[in-house]
Amino acid sequence: MLQVKHLLNKSILVLFMGIIMATTLSAQNDETNFKRDFFEQVEPIKLVDPLAFALGASNPGEPYIYHYTDIIKYSGHSCPAVSGGYKMSQIALKELYGDDMPVRGQIKVSMRGAPDDKVNGPISQVISFITGAAGNTGFKGMKGKFSRYNLLTYENENPSEKGITAEATFERMDTGAKVNVAYKASVVPTDPEMGKLTPLLVSGKASKEQITKFGDLWQERVRIVLLETPEEAFKVDVLK
């Protein structure tokens, strides 16, 4: 009996040491291990931020480079709304700046509808993170410069049309150039099996295999948004 107890205690000790070693090795990696290879294939977004130079965080003209994986970490997940916000920002910046480097903190954004309309909340957070345009919690600047305060606003009484997931107008503060981008997530193909798996997932009754399958199908929609973007998913209008 004593020998069995000794062996049991030894097994627990070995298991405990194994957990410590695995945790230590993971911590030493210092990199987030994402599950999807396609995340790394998404075109990054580059902007310069004059405030970063002014406060000593970066050299003049050195861009901030936003990868889609940065947005995942900021949002805590990857979905058609998060990827849609990333793509909306990318499309708008290319339209407004062309071959020039976009300037973070010098872009106003107006979202159609209230913050809690549809998925305006998570999409506007992604747009804010990329462009620097903030709401009433934004940095108020230094003696009239570098303010991000209220550069992100919501048209509470002017919601987007039915069928539009999110819509925003982006404006360059130096030139006044504006572009409106409307996102329609419903045109992104959805595997019918998702409809069967969703109730199981939200009820907590899904098996490990079903959860994995749901995640695969979910991220396939994200991949399409970012890498095989349907033409009708984003409507772009240059405003006068």
VEXGUKOL-207434 format. One line per 3 residues: number of its first residue (from 0); their letters; for each residue x negated, y, z of N, C-alpha, C. Coordinates in steps of 0.001 Angstrom, whole numbers. Each point is the difference from the previous one (the first is absolute). Layout:
NUM) A) X,Y,Z,X,Y,Z,X,Y,Z ~ ...
***
This chain:
0) MLQ) -828,-1209,0,828,1209,0,-855,1249,0 ~ -1046,-13,832,-917,1143,52,-703,185,-1337 ~ -331,-1132,-655,-684,78,-1288,917,624,-1065
3) VKH) 1285,-393,45,969,558,-941,147,1504,217 ~ 66,419,1283,134,1415,333,-1220,775,-475 ~ -1173,-622,180,-1242,642,-424,-12,191,-1524
6) LLN) 425,-1033,-719,30,81,-1461,1007,1048,-470 ~ 1154,75,717,1025,979,-355,-513,1421,194 ~ -639,224,1159,-559,1330,272,-1061,370,-1025
9) KSI) -795,-994,-398,-1051,238,-985,618,349,-1356 ~ 1086,-679,-370,677,268,-1276,576,1411,-22 ~ 596,399,1130,562,1354,97,-1110,1044,-131
12) LVL) -1142,-263,633,-1130,922,-56,-514,137,-1430 ~ -102,-1146,-697,-477,24,-1393,967,788,-873 ~ 1318,-229,212,1018,713,-775,-72,1500,273
15) FMG) -150,356,1268,-77,1401,389,-1222,672,-628 ~ -1135,-686,31,-1228,548,-586,146,142,-1516 ~ 714,-956,-614,227,69,-1444,816,1225,-375
18) IIM) 1035,291,813,836,1179,-254,-820,1271,123 ~ -861,61,1032,-847,1174,200,-945,193,-1179 ~ -616,-1087,-452,-933,80,-1121,704,434,-1283
21) ATT) 1199,-536,-244,746,357,-1212,395,1464,30 ~ 427,476,1178,376,1408,141,-1200,903,-202 ~ -1145,-403,557,-1223,798,-129,-437,92,-1452
24) LSA) 28,-1135,-714,-392,-9,-1409,925,873,-824 ~ 1308,-34,304,965,817,-724,-249,1478,239 ~ -319,337,1249,-259,1399,340,-1264,504,-663
27) QND) -1005,-874,-137,-1256,393,-612,156,270,-1487 ~ 1042,-550,-609,213,184,-1433,295,1457,-345 ~ 779,683,868,335,1418,-158,710,308,-1314
30) ETN) 635,-961,-570,763,202,-1227,1378,-642,157 ~ 1006,667,-552,1340,-578,5,96,-1052,-1098 ~ 429,-1177,351,130,-1080,-977,1431,-58,-525
33) FKR) 190,550,-1188,1328,-12,-603,236,-1310,-754 ~ 1253,-358,-117,352,-1292,-580,71,16,-1525 ~ 218,1179,-584,253,97,-1436,-1201,593,-735
36) DFF) -506,-741,-964,-1143,476,-786,365,1200,-864 ~ 1262,90,-406,359,1084,-915,-74,1376,648 ~ 23,56,1326,-132,1294,675,-1249,745,-476
39) EQV) -1077,-751,-198,-1274,610,-391,-13,420,-1467 ~ 973,-429,-773,56,348,-1422,741,1307,-253 ~ 653,530,1037,794,1222,-162,-926,1207,-153
42) EPI) 293,831,-983,-813,1202,-238,51,922,1220 ~ -1161,415,522,-4,897,1150,405,1422,-379 ~ 346,785,992,345,1411,-182,-1101,845,633
45) KLV) -512,959,-764,-1098,845,488,464,1452,114 ~ -327,616,1130,288,1415,220,-1150,630,787 ~ -188,1295,-164,-911,726,886,840,713,1049
48) DPL) -558,163,1192,707,678,1075,-909,1097,561 ~ 258,1261,-325,-845,1095,471,-123,65,1522 ~ 1046,-417,694,-48,16,1466,-1047,-968,525
51) AFA) -151,-1135,-677,-1004,-982,416,-1402,587,-79 ~ -269,781,-1047,-1304,663,-137,-158,1108,1040 ~ 1060,802,182,-69,1129,929,-302,-448,1424
54) LGA) 529,-1152,370,-190,-481,1372,-1100,-1057,100 ~ -773,-166,-1072,-1197,-838,69,200,-1482,-158 ~ 1158,-425,-488,237,-1441,-153,-569,-545,-1306
57) SNP) -145,861,-1011,-516,-462,-1289,-748,1121,-699 ~ -767,-358,-1013,-746,979,-786,930,681,-999 ~ -337,1224,-444,864,705,-958,182,-787,-1287
60) GEP) 1244,-130,-419,301,-709,-1237,19,-1508,116 ~ -363,-520,1168,18,-1455,205,1438,-456,186 ~ 484,-892,-846,1427,-348,67,333,-984,1118
63) YIY) 1227,113,445,602,-1069,778,507,-1023,-1015 ~ -264,-1272,250,452,-1053,-904,999,-869,743 ~ 1221,33,-480,1072,-762,632,255,-1277,-796
66) HYT) -204,-1125,656,321,-1294,-584,1379,-424,504 ~ 650,-859,-759,1317,-457,442,-80,-660,1369 ~ -1109,-652,281,-153,-647,1310,-16,1024,1138
69) DII) -442,1232,-265,81,1053,1014,1456,303,331 ~ 829,-20,-1031,1422,284,194,673,-1128,771 ~ -431,-1229,-261,552,-1139,744,-312,154,1486
72) KYS) -1229,353,312,-382,165,1408,764,1154,639 ~ 191,1073,-748,747,1145,530,1460,-378,257 ~ 591,-728,-955,1419,-357,100,231,-1227,876
75) GHS) -1019,-845,97,137,-1230,768,510,-1167,-818 ~ 271,237,-1288,511,-1070,-841,-93,418,-1464 ~ 357,-914,-889,29,257,-1434,1367,-408,-527
78) CPA) 678,927,-691,1337,-285,-502,267,860,-1236 ~ 1121,-213,-688,309,824,-1158,152,1488,311 ~ 401,341,1223,100,1418,373,-1388,612,186
81) VSG) -856,-684,735,-1358,493,243,-780,110,-1313 ~ 70,-1057,-813,-692,32,-1290,617,1045,-920 ~ 1325,199,106,668,1027,-800,-470,1392,365
84) GYK) -175,268,1307,-516,1291,441,-1419,249,-491 ~ -806,-1057,3,-1377,90,-506,24,343,-1488 ~ 829,-702,-749,71,200,-1453,581,1370,-331
87) MSQ) 1000,443,733,567,1331,-214,-1070,1069,151 ~ -805,-132,1045,-1074,973,241,-1019,-29,-1124 ~ -389,-1186,-400,-1003,-161,-1054,487,610,-1318
90) IAL) 1232,-284,-362,575,536,-1233,56,1522,45 ~ 481,547,1118,142,1450,127,-1348,709,-61 ~ -999,-531,681,-1320,637,17,-645,-10,-1384
93) KEL) 175,-1089,-731,-552,-67,-1363,690,1011,-906 ~ 1304,155,174,755,942,-819,-374,1442,333 ~ -209,296,1263,-291,1366,433,-1447,418,-255
96) YGD) -936,-931,140,-1414,361,-51,-740,-513,-1232 ~ 579,-949,-710,-687,-535,-1173,-1345,-606,375 ~ -1057,470,-646,-1346,-511,280,-661,692,1182
99) DMP) 633,1049,530,-560,711,1154,254,-781,1285 ~ -804,293,1011,165,-669,1288,1127,650,794 ~ 1015,-749,408,1062,566,830,-550,521,1322
102) VRG) 658,1026,519,-444,620,1248,1005,-317,1102 ~ -430,-796,954,862,-386,1124,268,1229,874 ~ 1237,146,438,368,1151,809,432,1195,-820
105) QIK) -75,-111,-1319,429,1084,-897,1155,-458,-889 ~ 791,-933,547,1120,-574,-744,1249,32,883 ~ 1054,602,-519,1286,-19,689,825,-1175,-526
108) VSM) 787,-594,891,862,-1125,-395,1396,221,561 ~ 980,-125,-865,1394,114,421,716,-1306,-327 ~ 498,-665,1013,710,-1269,-159,1490,256,-167
111) RGA) 609,-660,-978,1447,85,-156,674,-795,1106 ~ 937,644,699,710,-667,1077,-661,207,1351 ~ 658,-490,1036,-487,141,1374,-1091,-1026,298
114) PDD) -764,218,1087,-1070,-940,353,475,-1431,191 ~ 1250,-165,461,504,-1355,254,850,-543,-1141 ~ 27,691,-1130,697,-528,-1171,-788,-1156,-597
117) KVN) 694,-1106,-281,-604,-1142,-684,-1351,-335,644 ~ -1092,57,-806,-1339,-269,540,-867,1253,-78 ~ 633,1175,121,-749,1258,-19,-1065,54,1085
120) GPI) 318,-569,1167,-945,54,1120,-1350,-607,-330 ~ -57,-1313,-284,-1294,-613,-281,-661,517,-1271 ~ 790,320,-1029,-598,501,-1238,-603,1384,214
123) SQV) 699,870,718,-542,1340,238,-1248,-44,878 ~ -83,-976,907,-1205,-137,822,-1207,-382,-847 ~ 215,-876,-969,-1079,-383,-905,-452,1212,-816
126) ISF) 975,736,-551,-317,1186,-797,-745,1034,840 ~ 442,189,1234,-650,950,906,-1438,-405,287 ~ -204,-1279,243,-1338,-516,301,-967,271,-1150
129) ITG) 476,-156,-1220,-852,184,-1175,-217,1474,-320 ~ 1074,774,-44,-89,1386,-464,-402,990,1092 ~ 207,-389,1255,-265,928,1103,1192,870,334
132) AAG) 1059,-65,-822,1200,787,271,720,-564,1217 ~ 140,822,1031,619,-457,1242,1262,803,297 ~ 810,-531,901,1221,671,411,-278,971,1141
135) NTG) 962,89,933,-155,975,1089,-946,-471,1098 ~ -631,-1137,-193,-1041,-436,938,-1393,197,-602 ~ -62,583,-1182,-1279,154,-692,-901,1063,598
138) FKG) -1284,-86,-331,-1015,963,428,364,1391,-513 ~ -19,1010,894,425,1349,-370,-1121,857,-571 ~ -1178,-584,-102,-1078,704,-686,-871,852,914
141) MKG) -935,703,-655,-967,862,709,30,1373,-652 ~ 665,947,687,91,1376,-495,517,56,-1437 ~ 1064,-760,-221,651,47,-1289,-548,-956,-1048
144) KFS) -1012,-767,331,-572,-949,-951,177,-1432,483 ~ 60,-919,-929,19,-1444,252,1285,-509,655 ~ 1047,794,-4,1250,-452,626,645,-1119,-805
147) RYN) 511,-980,713,792,-1074,-623,1430,27,524 ~ 258,981,863,1276,122,693,1151,271,-983 ~ 1003,-850,48,1203,137,-825,-281,-1,-1508
150) LLT) -1056,-646,-410,-222,-201,-1433,851,-1167,-508 ~ 478,-819,924,925,-1089,-325,1375,375,534 ~ 967,126,-911,1357,364,394,1001,-997,-579
153) YEN) 1232,80,520,1067,-912,-426,1214,811,-430 ~ 576,-361,-1134,1212,652,-492,1199,-760,568 ~ 315,316,1241,1020,-758,733,1344,-72,-717
156) ENP) 382,1077,-655,1313,66,-654,-70,-342,-1489 ~ -1153,-503,-441,-177,-284,-1423,-618,-1389,-186 ~ 756,-1044,314,-549,-1359,-107,-241,-401,-1453
159) SEK) -846,-993,-182,-259,-507,-1342,1224,-753,-516 ~ 57,-181,-1314,1143,-654,-617,82,-1468,416 ~ 1165,-555,-169,217,-1408,312,-924,-866,-853
162) GIT) -623,-975,619,-911,-892,-708,-1454,422,87 ~ -243,1250,431,-1371,479,164,-469,-323,1414 ~ -1113,-670,124,-530,-377,1322,-537,1206,738
165) AEA) -765,837,-687,-559,1214,596,-368,958,-1127 ~ 38,1293,330,-319,1015,-1002,-681,1170,688 ~ -1043,528,-621,-748,1097,613,-544,935,-1068
168) TFE) -83,1279,362,-639,999,-849,-1339,374,620 ~ -1059,-98,-795,-1353,332,425,-388,1335,-652 ~ -600,898,769,-364,1321,-528,-1437,373,372
171) RMD) -761,408,-996,-1333,550,247,145,1402,564 ~ -602,268,1146,144,1301,614,-844,1069,-695 ~ -1036,-404,-740,-852,998,-663,572,463,-1334
174) TGA) 709,-869,-709,513,367,-1318,1520,55,-58 ~ 677,-620,964,1453,-53,-22,556,-1085,-894 ~ -878,-787,-617,457,-1097,-855,764,-1021,839
177) KVN) 1112,-505,-573,844,-942,731,315,-1225,-848 ~ 129,-1131,668,435,-1220,-667,934,-761,936 ~ 1076,-526,-563,963,-780,774,-152,-1473,-359
180) VAY) -94,-847,1025,-160,-1440,-222,1136,-733,708 ~ 753,-773,-754,1090,-807,562,-363,-1473,-129 ~ 191,-731,1081,-374,-1418,66,1253,-856,111
183) KAS) 59,-1025,-853,1153,-903,-23,-485,-1428,218 ~ 6,-439,1246,-554,-1313,351,852,-1149,-521 ~ 1259,265,-290,904,-1076,-404,-383,-629,-1335
186) VVP) -815,698,-804,-392,-570,-1297,-1186,-949,130 ~ -591,-59,1181,-1107,-927,233,596,-1390,230 ~ -392,-990,-784,606,-1332,87,-58,-600,1411
189) TDP) 1093,-647,378,96,-666,1299,339,-1474,-218 ~ -790,-879,581,290,-1433,-107,1278,-306,784 ~ 963,-703,-610,1269,-315,683,-181,-727,1328
192) EMG) -1110,-712,154,-226,-758,1229,-151,918,1211 ~ -393,1260,-244,-128,942,1114,1323,197,710 ~ 1092,-25,-778,1320,165,599,350,-1120,956
195) KLT) -506,-1200,-265,258,-1138,878,-909,25,1231 ~ -1219,490,-191,-975,-25,1091,176,1162,983 ~ 518,1124,-479,113,1186,857,815,-245,1266
198) PLL) 1203,-613,-78,763,-245,1232,-739,-898,983 ~ -724,-971,-521,-756,-897,883,-1125,763,694 ~ -626,904,-742,-1114,762,570,477,936,1108
201) VSG) 1032,778,-268,456,1000,968,682,-638,1213 ~ 509,-1227,-176,650,-691,1122,-992,-786,843 ~ -1237,-76,-474,-1027,-753,722,75,-1502,-218
204) KAS) 785,-435,-990,182,-1431,-242,-882,-544,-1116 ~ -772,864,-639,-841,-437,-1120,-1178,-831,502 ~ -335,-1028,-747,-1178,-811,325,-1260,749,-415
207) KEQ) -1142,-521,399,-1270,617,-376,-147,32,-1514 ~ 397,-1077,-658,-88,-75,-1463,935,1013,-657 ~ 1180,173,575,956,949,-566,-474,1435,195
210) ITK) -616,283,1136,-548,1340,244,-1118,301,-998 ~ -855,-996,-230,-1093,161,-967,545,246,-1400 ~ 1026,-768,-369,609,153,-1324,622,1380,-152
213) FGD) 695,459,1025,613,1323,-46,-1071,1077,-197 ~ -1101,-119,736,-1088,966,-125,-601,15,-1393 ~ -115,-1169,-602,-535,-98,-1365,915,726,-986
216) LWQ) 1297,-239,121,958,622,-907,80,1516,230 ~ -73,389,1255,47,1418,374,-1188,753,-596 ~ -1192,-551,170,-1197,660,-502,-112,-50,-1523
219) ERV) 682,-939,-631,24,-27,-1463,706,1246,-529 ~ 1047,437,674,673,1245,-400,-942,1187,162 ~ -762,11,1075,-971,1071,223,-1046,11,-1116
222) RIV) -467,-1185,-354,-1012,-105,-1061,534,577,-1310 ~ 1246,-286,-305,597,506,-1228,85,1525,38 ~ 426,558,1133,81,1465,138,-1349,648,-286
225) LLE) -1064,-584,528,-1316,627,-67,-798,-336,-1256 ~ 161,-1212,-513,-874,-446,-1085,724,-274,-1319 ~ 1279,-279,52,769,-260,-1218,1262,862,23
228) TPE) -191,1273,268,1092,929,259,1019,38,-1142 ~ 1243,-372,260,1027,130,-1041,171,1463,-395 ~ 139,242,-1281,77,1372,-503,1128,783,644
231) EAF) 1133,-674,238,1171,687,535,-29,142,1529 ~ -1050,-502,652,-64,86,1465,-292,1421,477 ~ -715,788,-795,-352,1370,403,370,974,-1119
234) KVD) 816,967,331,384,1045,-936,-727,1279,386 ~ -722,572,-945,-842,1166,262,507,1189,-795 ~ 248,1113,675,449,1223,-655,-897,1159,414
237) VLK) -633,629,-991,-779,1210,263,957,1173,80 ~ -57,737,1102,925,1092,230,-619,1346,-361 ~ 823,896,-458,-445,1348,-350,30,902,1224
***
